[in-house]
Amino acid sequence: MKNEITRREFVGVTATAAVAGSLASTDATAAEGEFKPIKILGIACSPRKGMTTAKAVQAALDAAKGLDARIQVELIDLGGLDIAGYSPAPPPDDFVSILPKLQDPAVVGLIIGSPSYFRGCSSLCKAFIERCAPLREPKMLLDGKPVGVIATGGFRNGGQELVIEQIQTAMLCFGMIPVGGRPPAFQGGTVLATKDDISSDELGLGTARNTGLRVADFALKLAGVKREA
Ligand SMILES: Cc1cc2nc3c(=O)[nH]c(=O)nc-3n(C[C@H](O)[C@H](O)[C@H](O)COP(=O)(O)O)c2cc1C
């Protein structure tokens, strides 16, 4: 139970005796629906839907979800979607369907994944971030929320850390708090794809999971959930 919230703390957070009673004989999962959801969105920015970047981001989301029953996760796979970069009059493309998910007040953290394309993020990732301007104005909706980043590449040292840095830097403009992964994944998720497969990259998948856990750690803190050290 080292990383699980204690029952006493849980009751303290929820502050209702009735709920406390109901938890006495069940685990936190039973009470999931009774609390404000803590939502973490994953955004996979490869033009190839369901491929290695989406899988790596999903691994991070699964790890985040496994940390606490109140955490809800959703993967937004941009693969196959039509998203143009910023322009003064953006076209009515697929970003329109994504924006409301990002504006949801329940969203407490993001995990953004991009393939390394010539040691930089994908143009789809850049376009996505540029189009997120409505999340800055009129209100900084992502201010103070954690963002973790995962980069996939065909080479072990294929620029993944540069991609992470690029995305983290961009998200500073939204007031987000860039986090790495839990140690030793200090910068985030750096994943190696071999023939479009990441399943054998245990080290890289570990960094992706650790990134999900780190975002979840901060999301829970933001939500006022106290956990044992
Ligand atoms: C245009 C292009 C440029 C690429 N440049 C790099 C690179 O600089 N470093 C690297 O490690 N892999 C590079 N790759 C490989 C991809 O990053 C890798 O295949 C990644 O897993 C693709 O993500 P996906 O499976 O989600 O589409 C490149 C691939 C493409 C298509």
The ligand as an SDF file (V2000), in Angstrom:
LIG
                    3D

 31 33  0  0  0  0  0  0  0  0999 V2000
   10.1270   11.6980  -41.8550 C   0  0  0  0  0  0  0  0  0  0  0  0
   10.6320   10.7890  -40.7660 C   0  0  0  0  0  0  0  0  0  0  0  0
   11.7310   11.2000  -40.0400 C   0  0  0  0  0  0  0  0  0  0  0  0
   12.2150   10.3850  -39.0270 C   0  0  0  0  0  0  0  0  0  0  0  0
   13.2800   10.8220  -38.2930 N   0  0  0  0  0  0  0  0  0  0  0  0
   13.6970   10.0870  -37.2240 C   0  0  0  0  0  0  0  0  0  0  0  0
   14.7370   10.5740  -36.3940 C   0  0  0  0  0  0  0  0  0  0  0  0
   15.2790   11.6610  -36.5700 O   0  0  0  0  0  0  0  0  0  0  0  0
   15.1100    9.8100  -35.3340 N   0  0  0  0  0  0  0  0  0  0  0  0
   14.5300    8.6000  -35.0820 C   0  0  0  0  0  0  0  0  0  0  0  0
   14.9090    7.9530  -34.0940 O   0  0  0  0  0  0  0  0  0  0  0  0
   13.5360    8.1130  -35.8520 N   0  0  0  0  0  0  0  0  0  0  0  0
   13.0940    8.8370  -36.9140 C   0  0  0  0  0  0  0  0  0  0  0  0
   12.0550    8.3840  -37.6670 N   0  0  0  0  0  0  0  0  0  0  0  0
   11.3760    7.1350  -37.2700 C   0  0  0  0  0  0  0  0  0  0  0  0
   10.1340    7.3960  -36.4290 C   0  0  0  0  0  0  0  0  0  0  0  0
   10.3860    8.3230  -35.4050 O   0  0  0  0  0  0  0  0  0  0  0  0
    9.6720    6.0960  -35.7860 C   0  0  0  0  0  0  0  0  0  0  0  0
    9.3960    5.1590  -36.7890 O   0  0  0  0  0  0  0  0  0  0  0  0
    8.4560    6.2780  -34.8920 C   0  0  0  0  0  0  0  0  0  0  0  0
    8.2980    5.1140  -34.1490 O   0  0  0  0  0  0  0  0  0  0  0  0
    7.2000    6.5670  -35.7200 C   0  0  0  0  0  0  0  0  0  0  0  0
    6.0900    6.7310  -34.8600 O   0  0  0  0  0  0  0  0  0  0  0  0
    4.6740    6.0380  -35.2090 P   0  0  0  0  0  0  0  0  0  0  0  0
    4.8930    4.5570  -35.2570 O   0  0  0  0  0  0  0  0  0  0  0  0
    3.7830    6.4080  -34.0740 O   0  0  0  0  0  0  0  0  0  0  0  0
    4.2300    6.5880  -36.4960 O   0  0  0  0  0  0  0  0  0  0  0  0
   11.5810    9.1460  -38.7280 C   0  0  0  0  0  0  0  0  0  0  0  0
   10.4970    8.7510  -39.4990 C   0  0  0  0  0  0  0  0  0  0  0  0
   10.0250    9.5570  -40.4940 C   0  0  0  0  0  0  0  0  0  0  0  0
    8.8250    9.1080  -41.3010 C   0  0  0  0  0  0  0  0  0  0  0  0
  1  2  1  0
  2  3  1  0
  2 30  2  0
  3  4  2  0
  4  5  1  0
  4 28  1  0
  5  6  2  0
  6  7  1  0
  6 13  1  0
  7  8  2  0
  7  9  1  0
  9 10  1  0
 10 11  2  0
 10 12  1  0
 12 13  2  0
 13 14  1  0
 14 15  1  0
 14 28  1  0
 15 16  1  0
 16 17  1  0
 16 18  1  0
 18 19  1  0
 18 20  1  0
 20 21  1  0
 20 22  1  0
 22 23  1  0
 23 24  1  0
 24 25  2  0
 24 26  1  0
 24 27  1  0
 28 29  2  0
 29 30  1  0
 30 31  1  0
M  END
$$$$
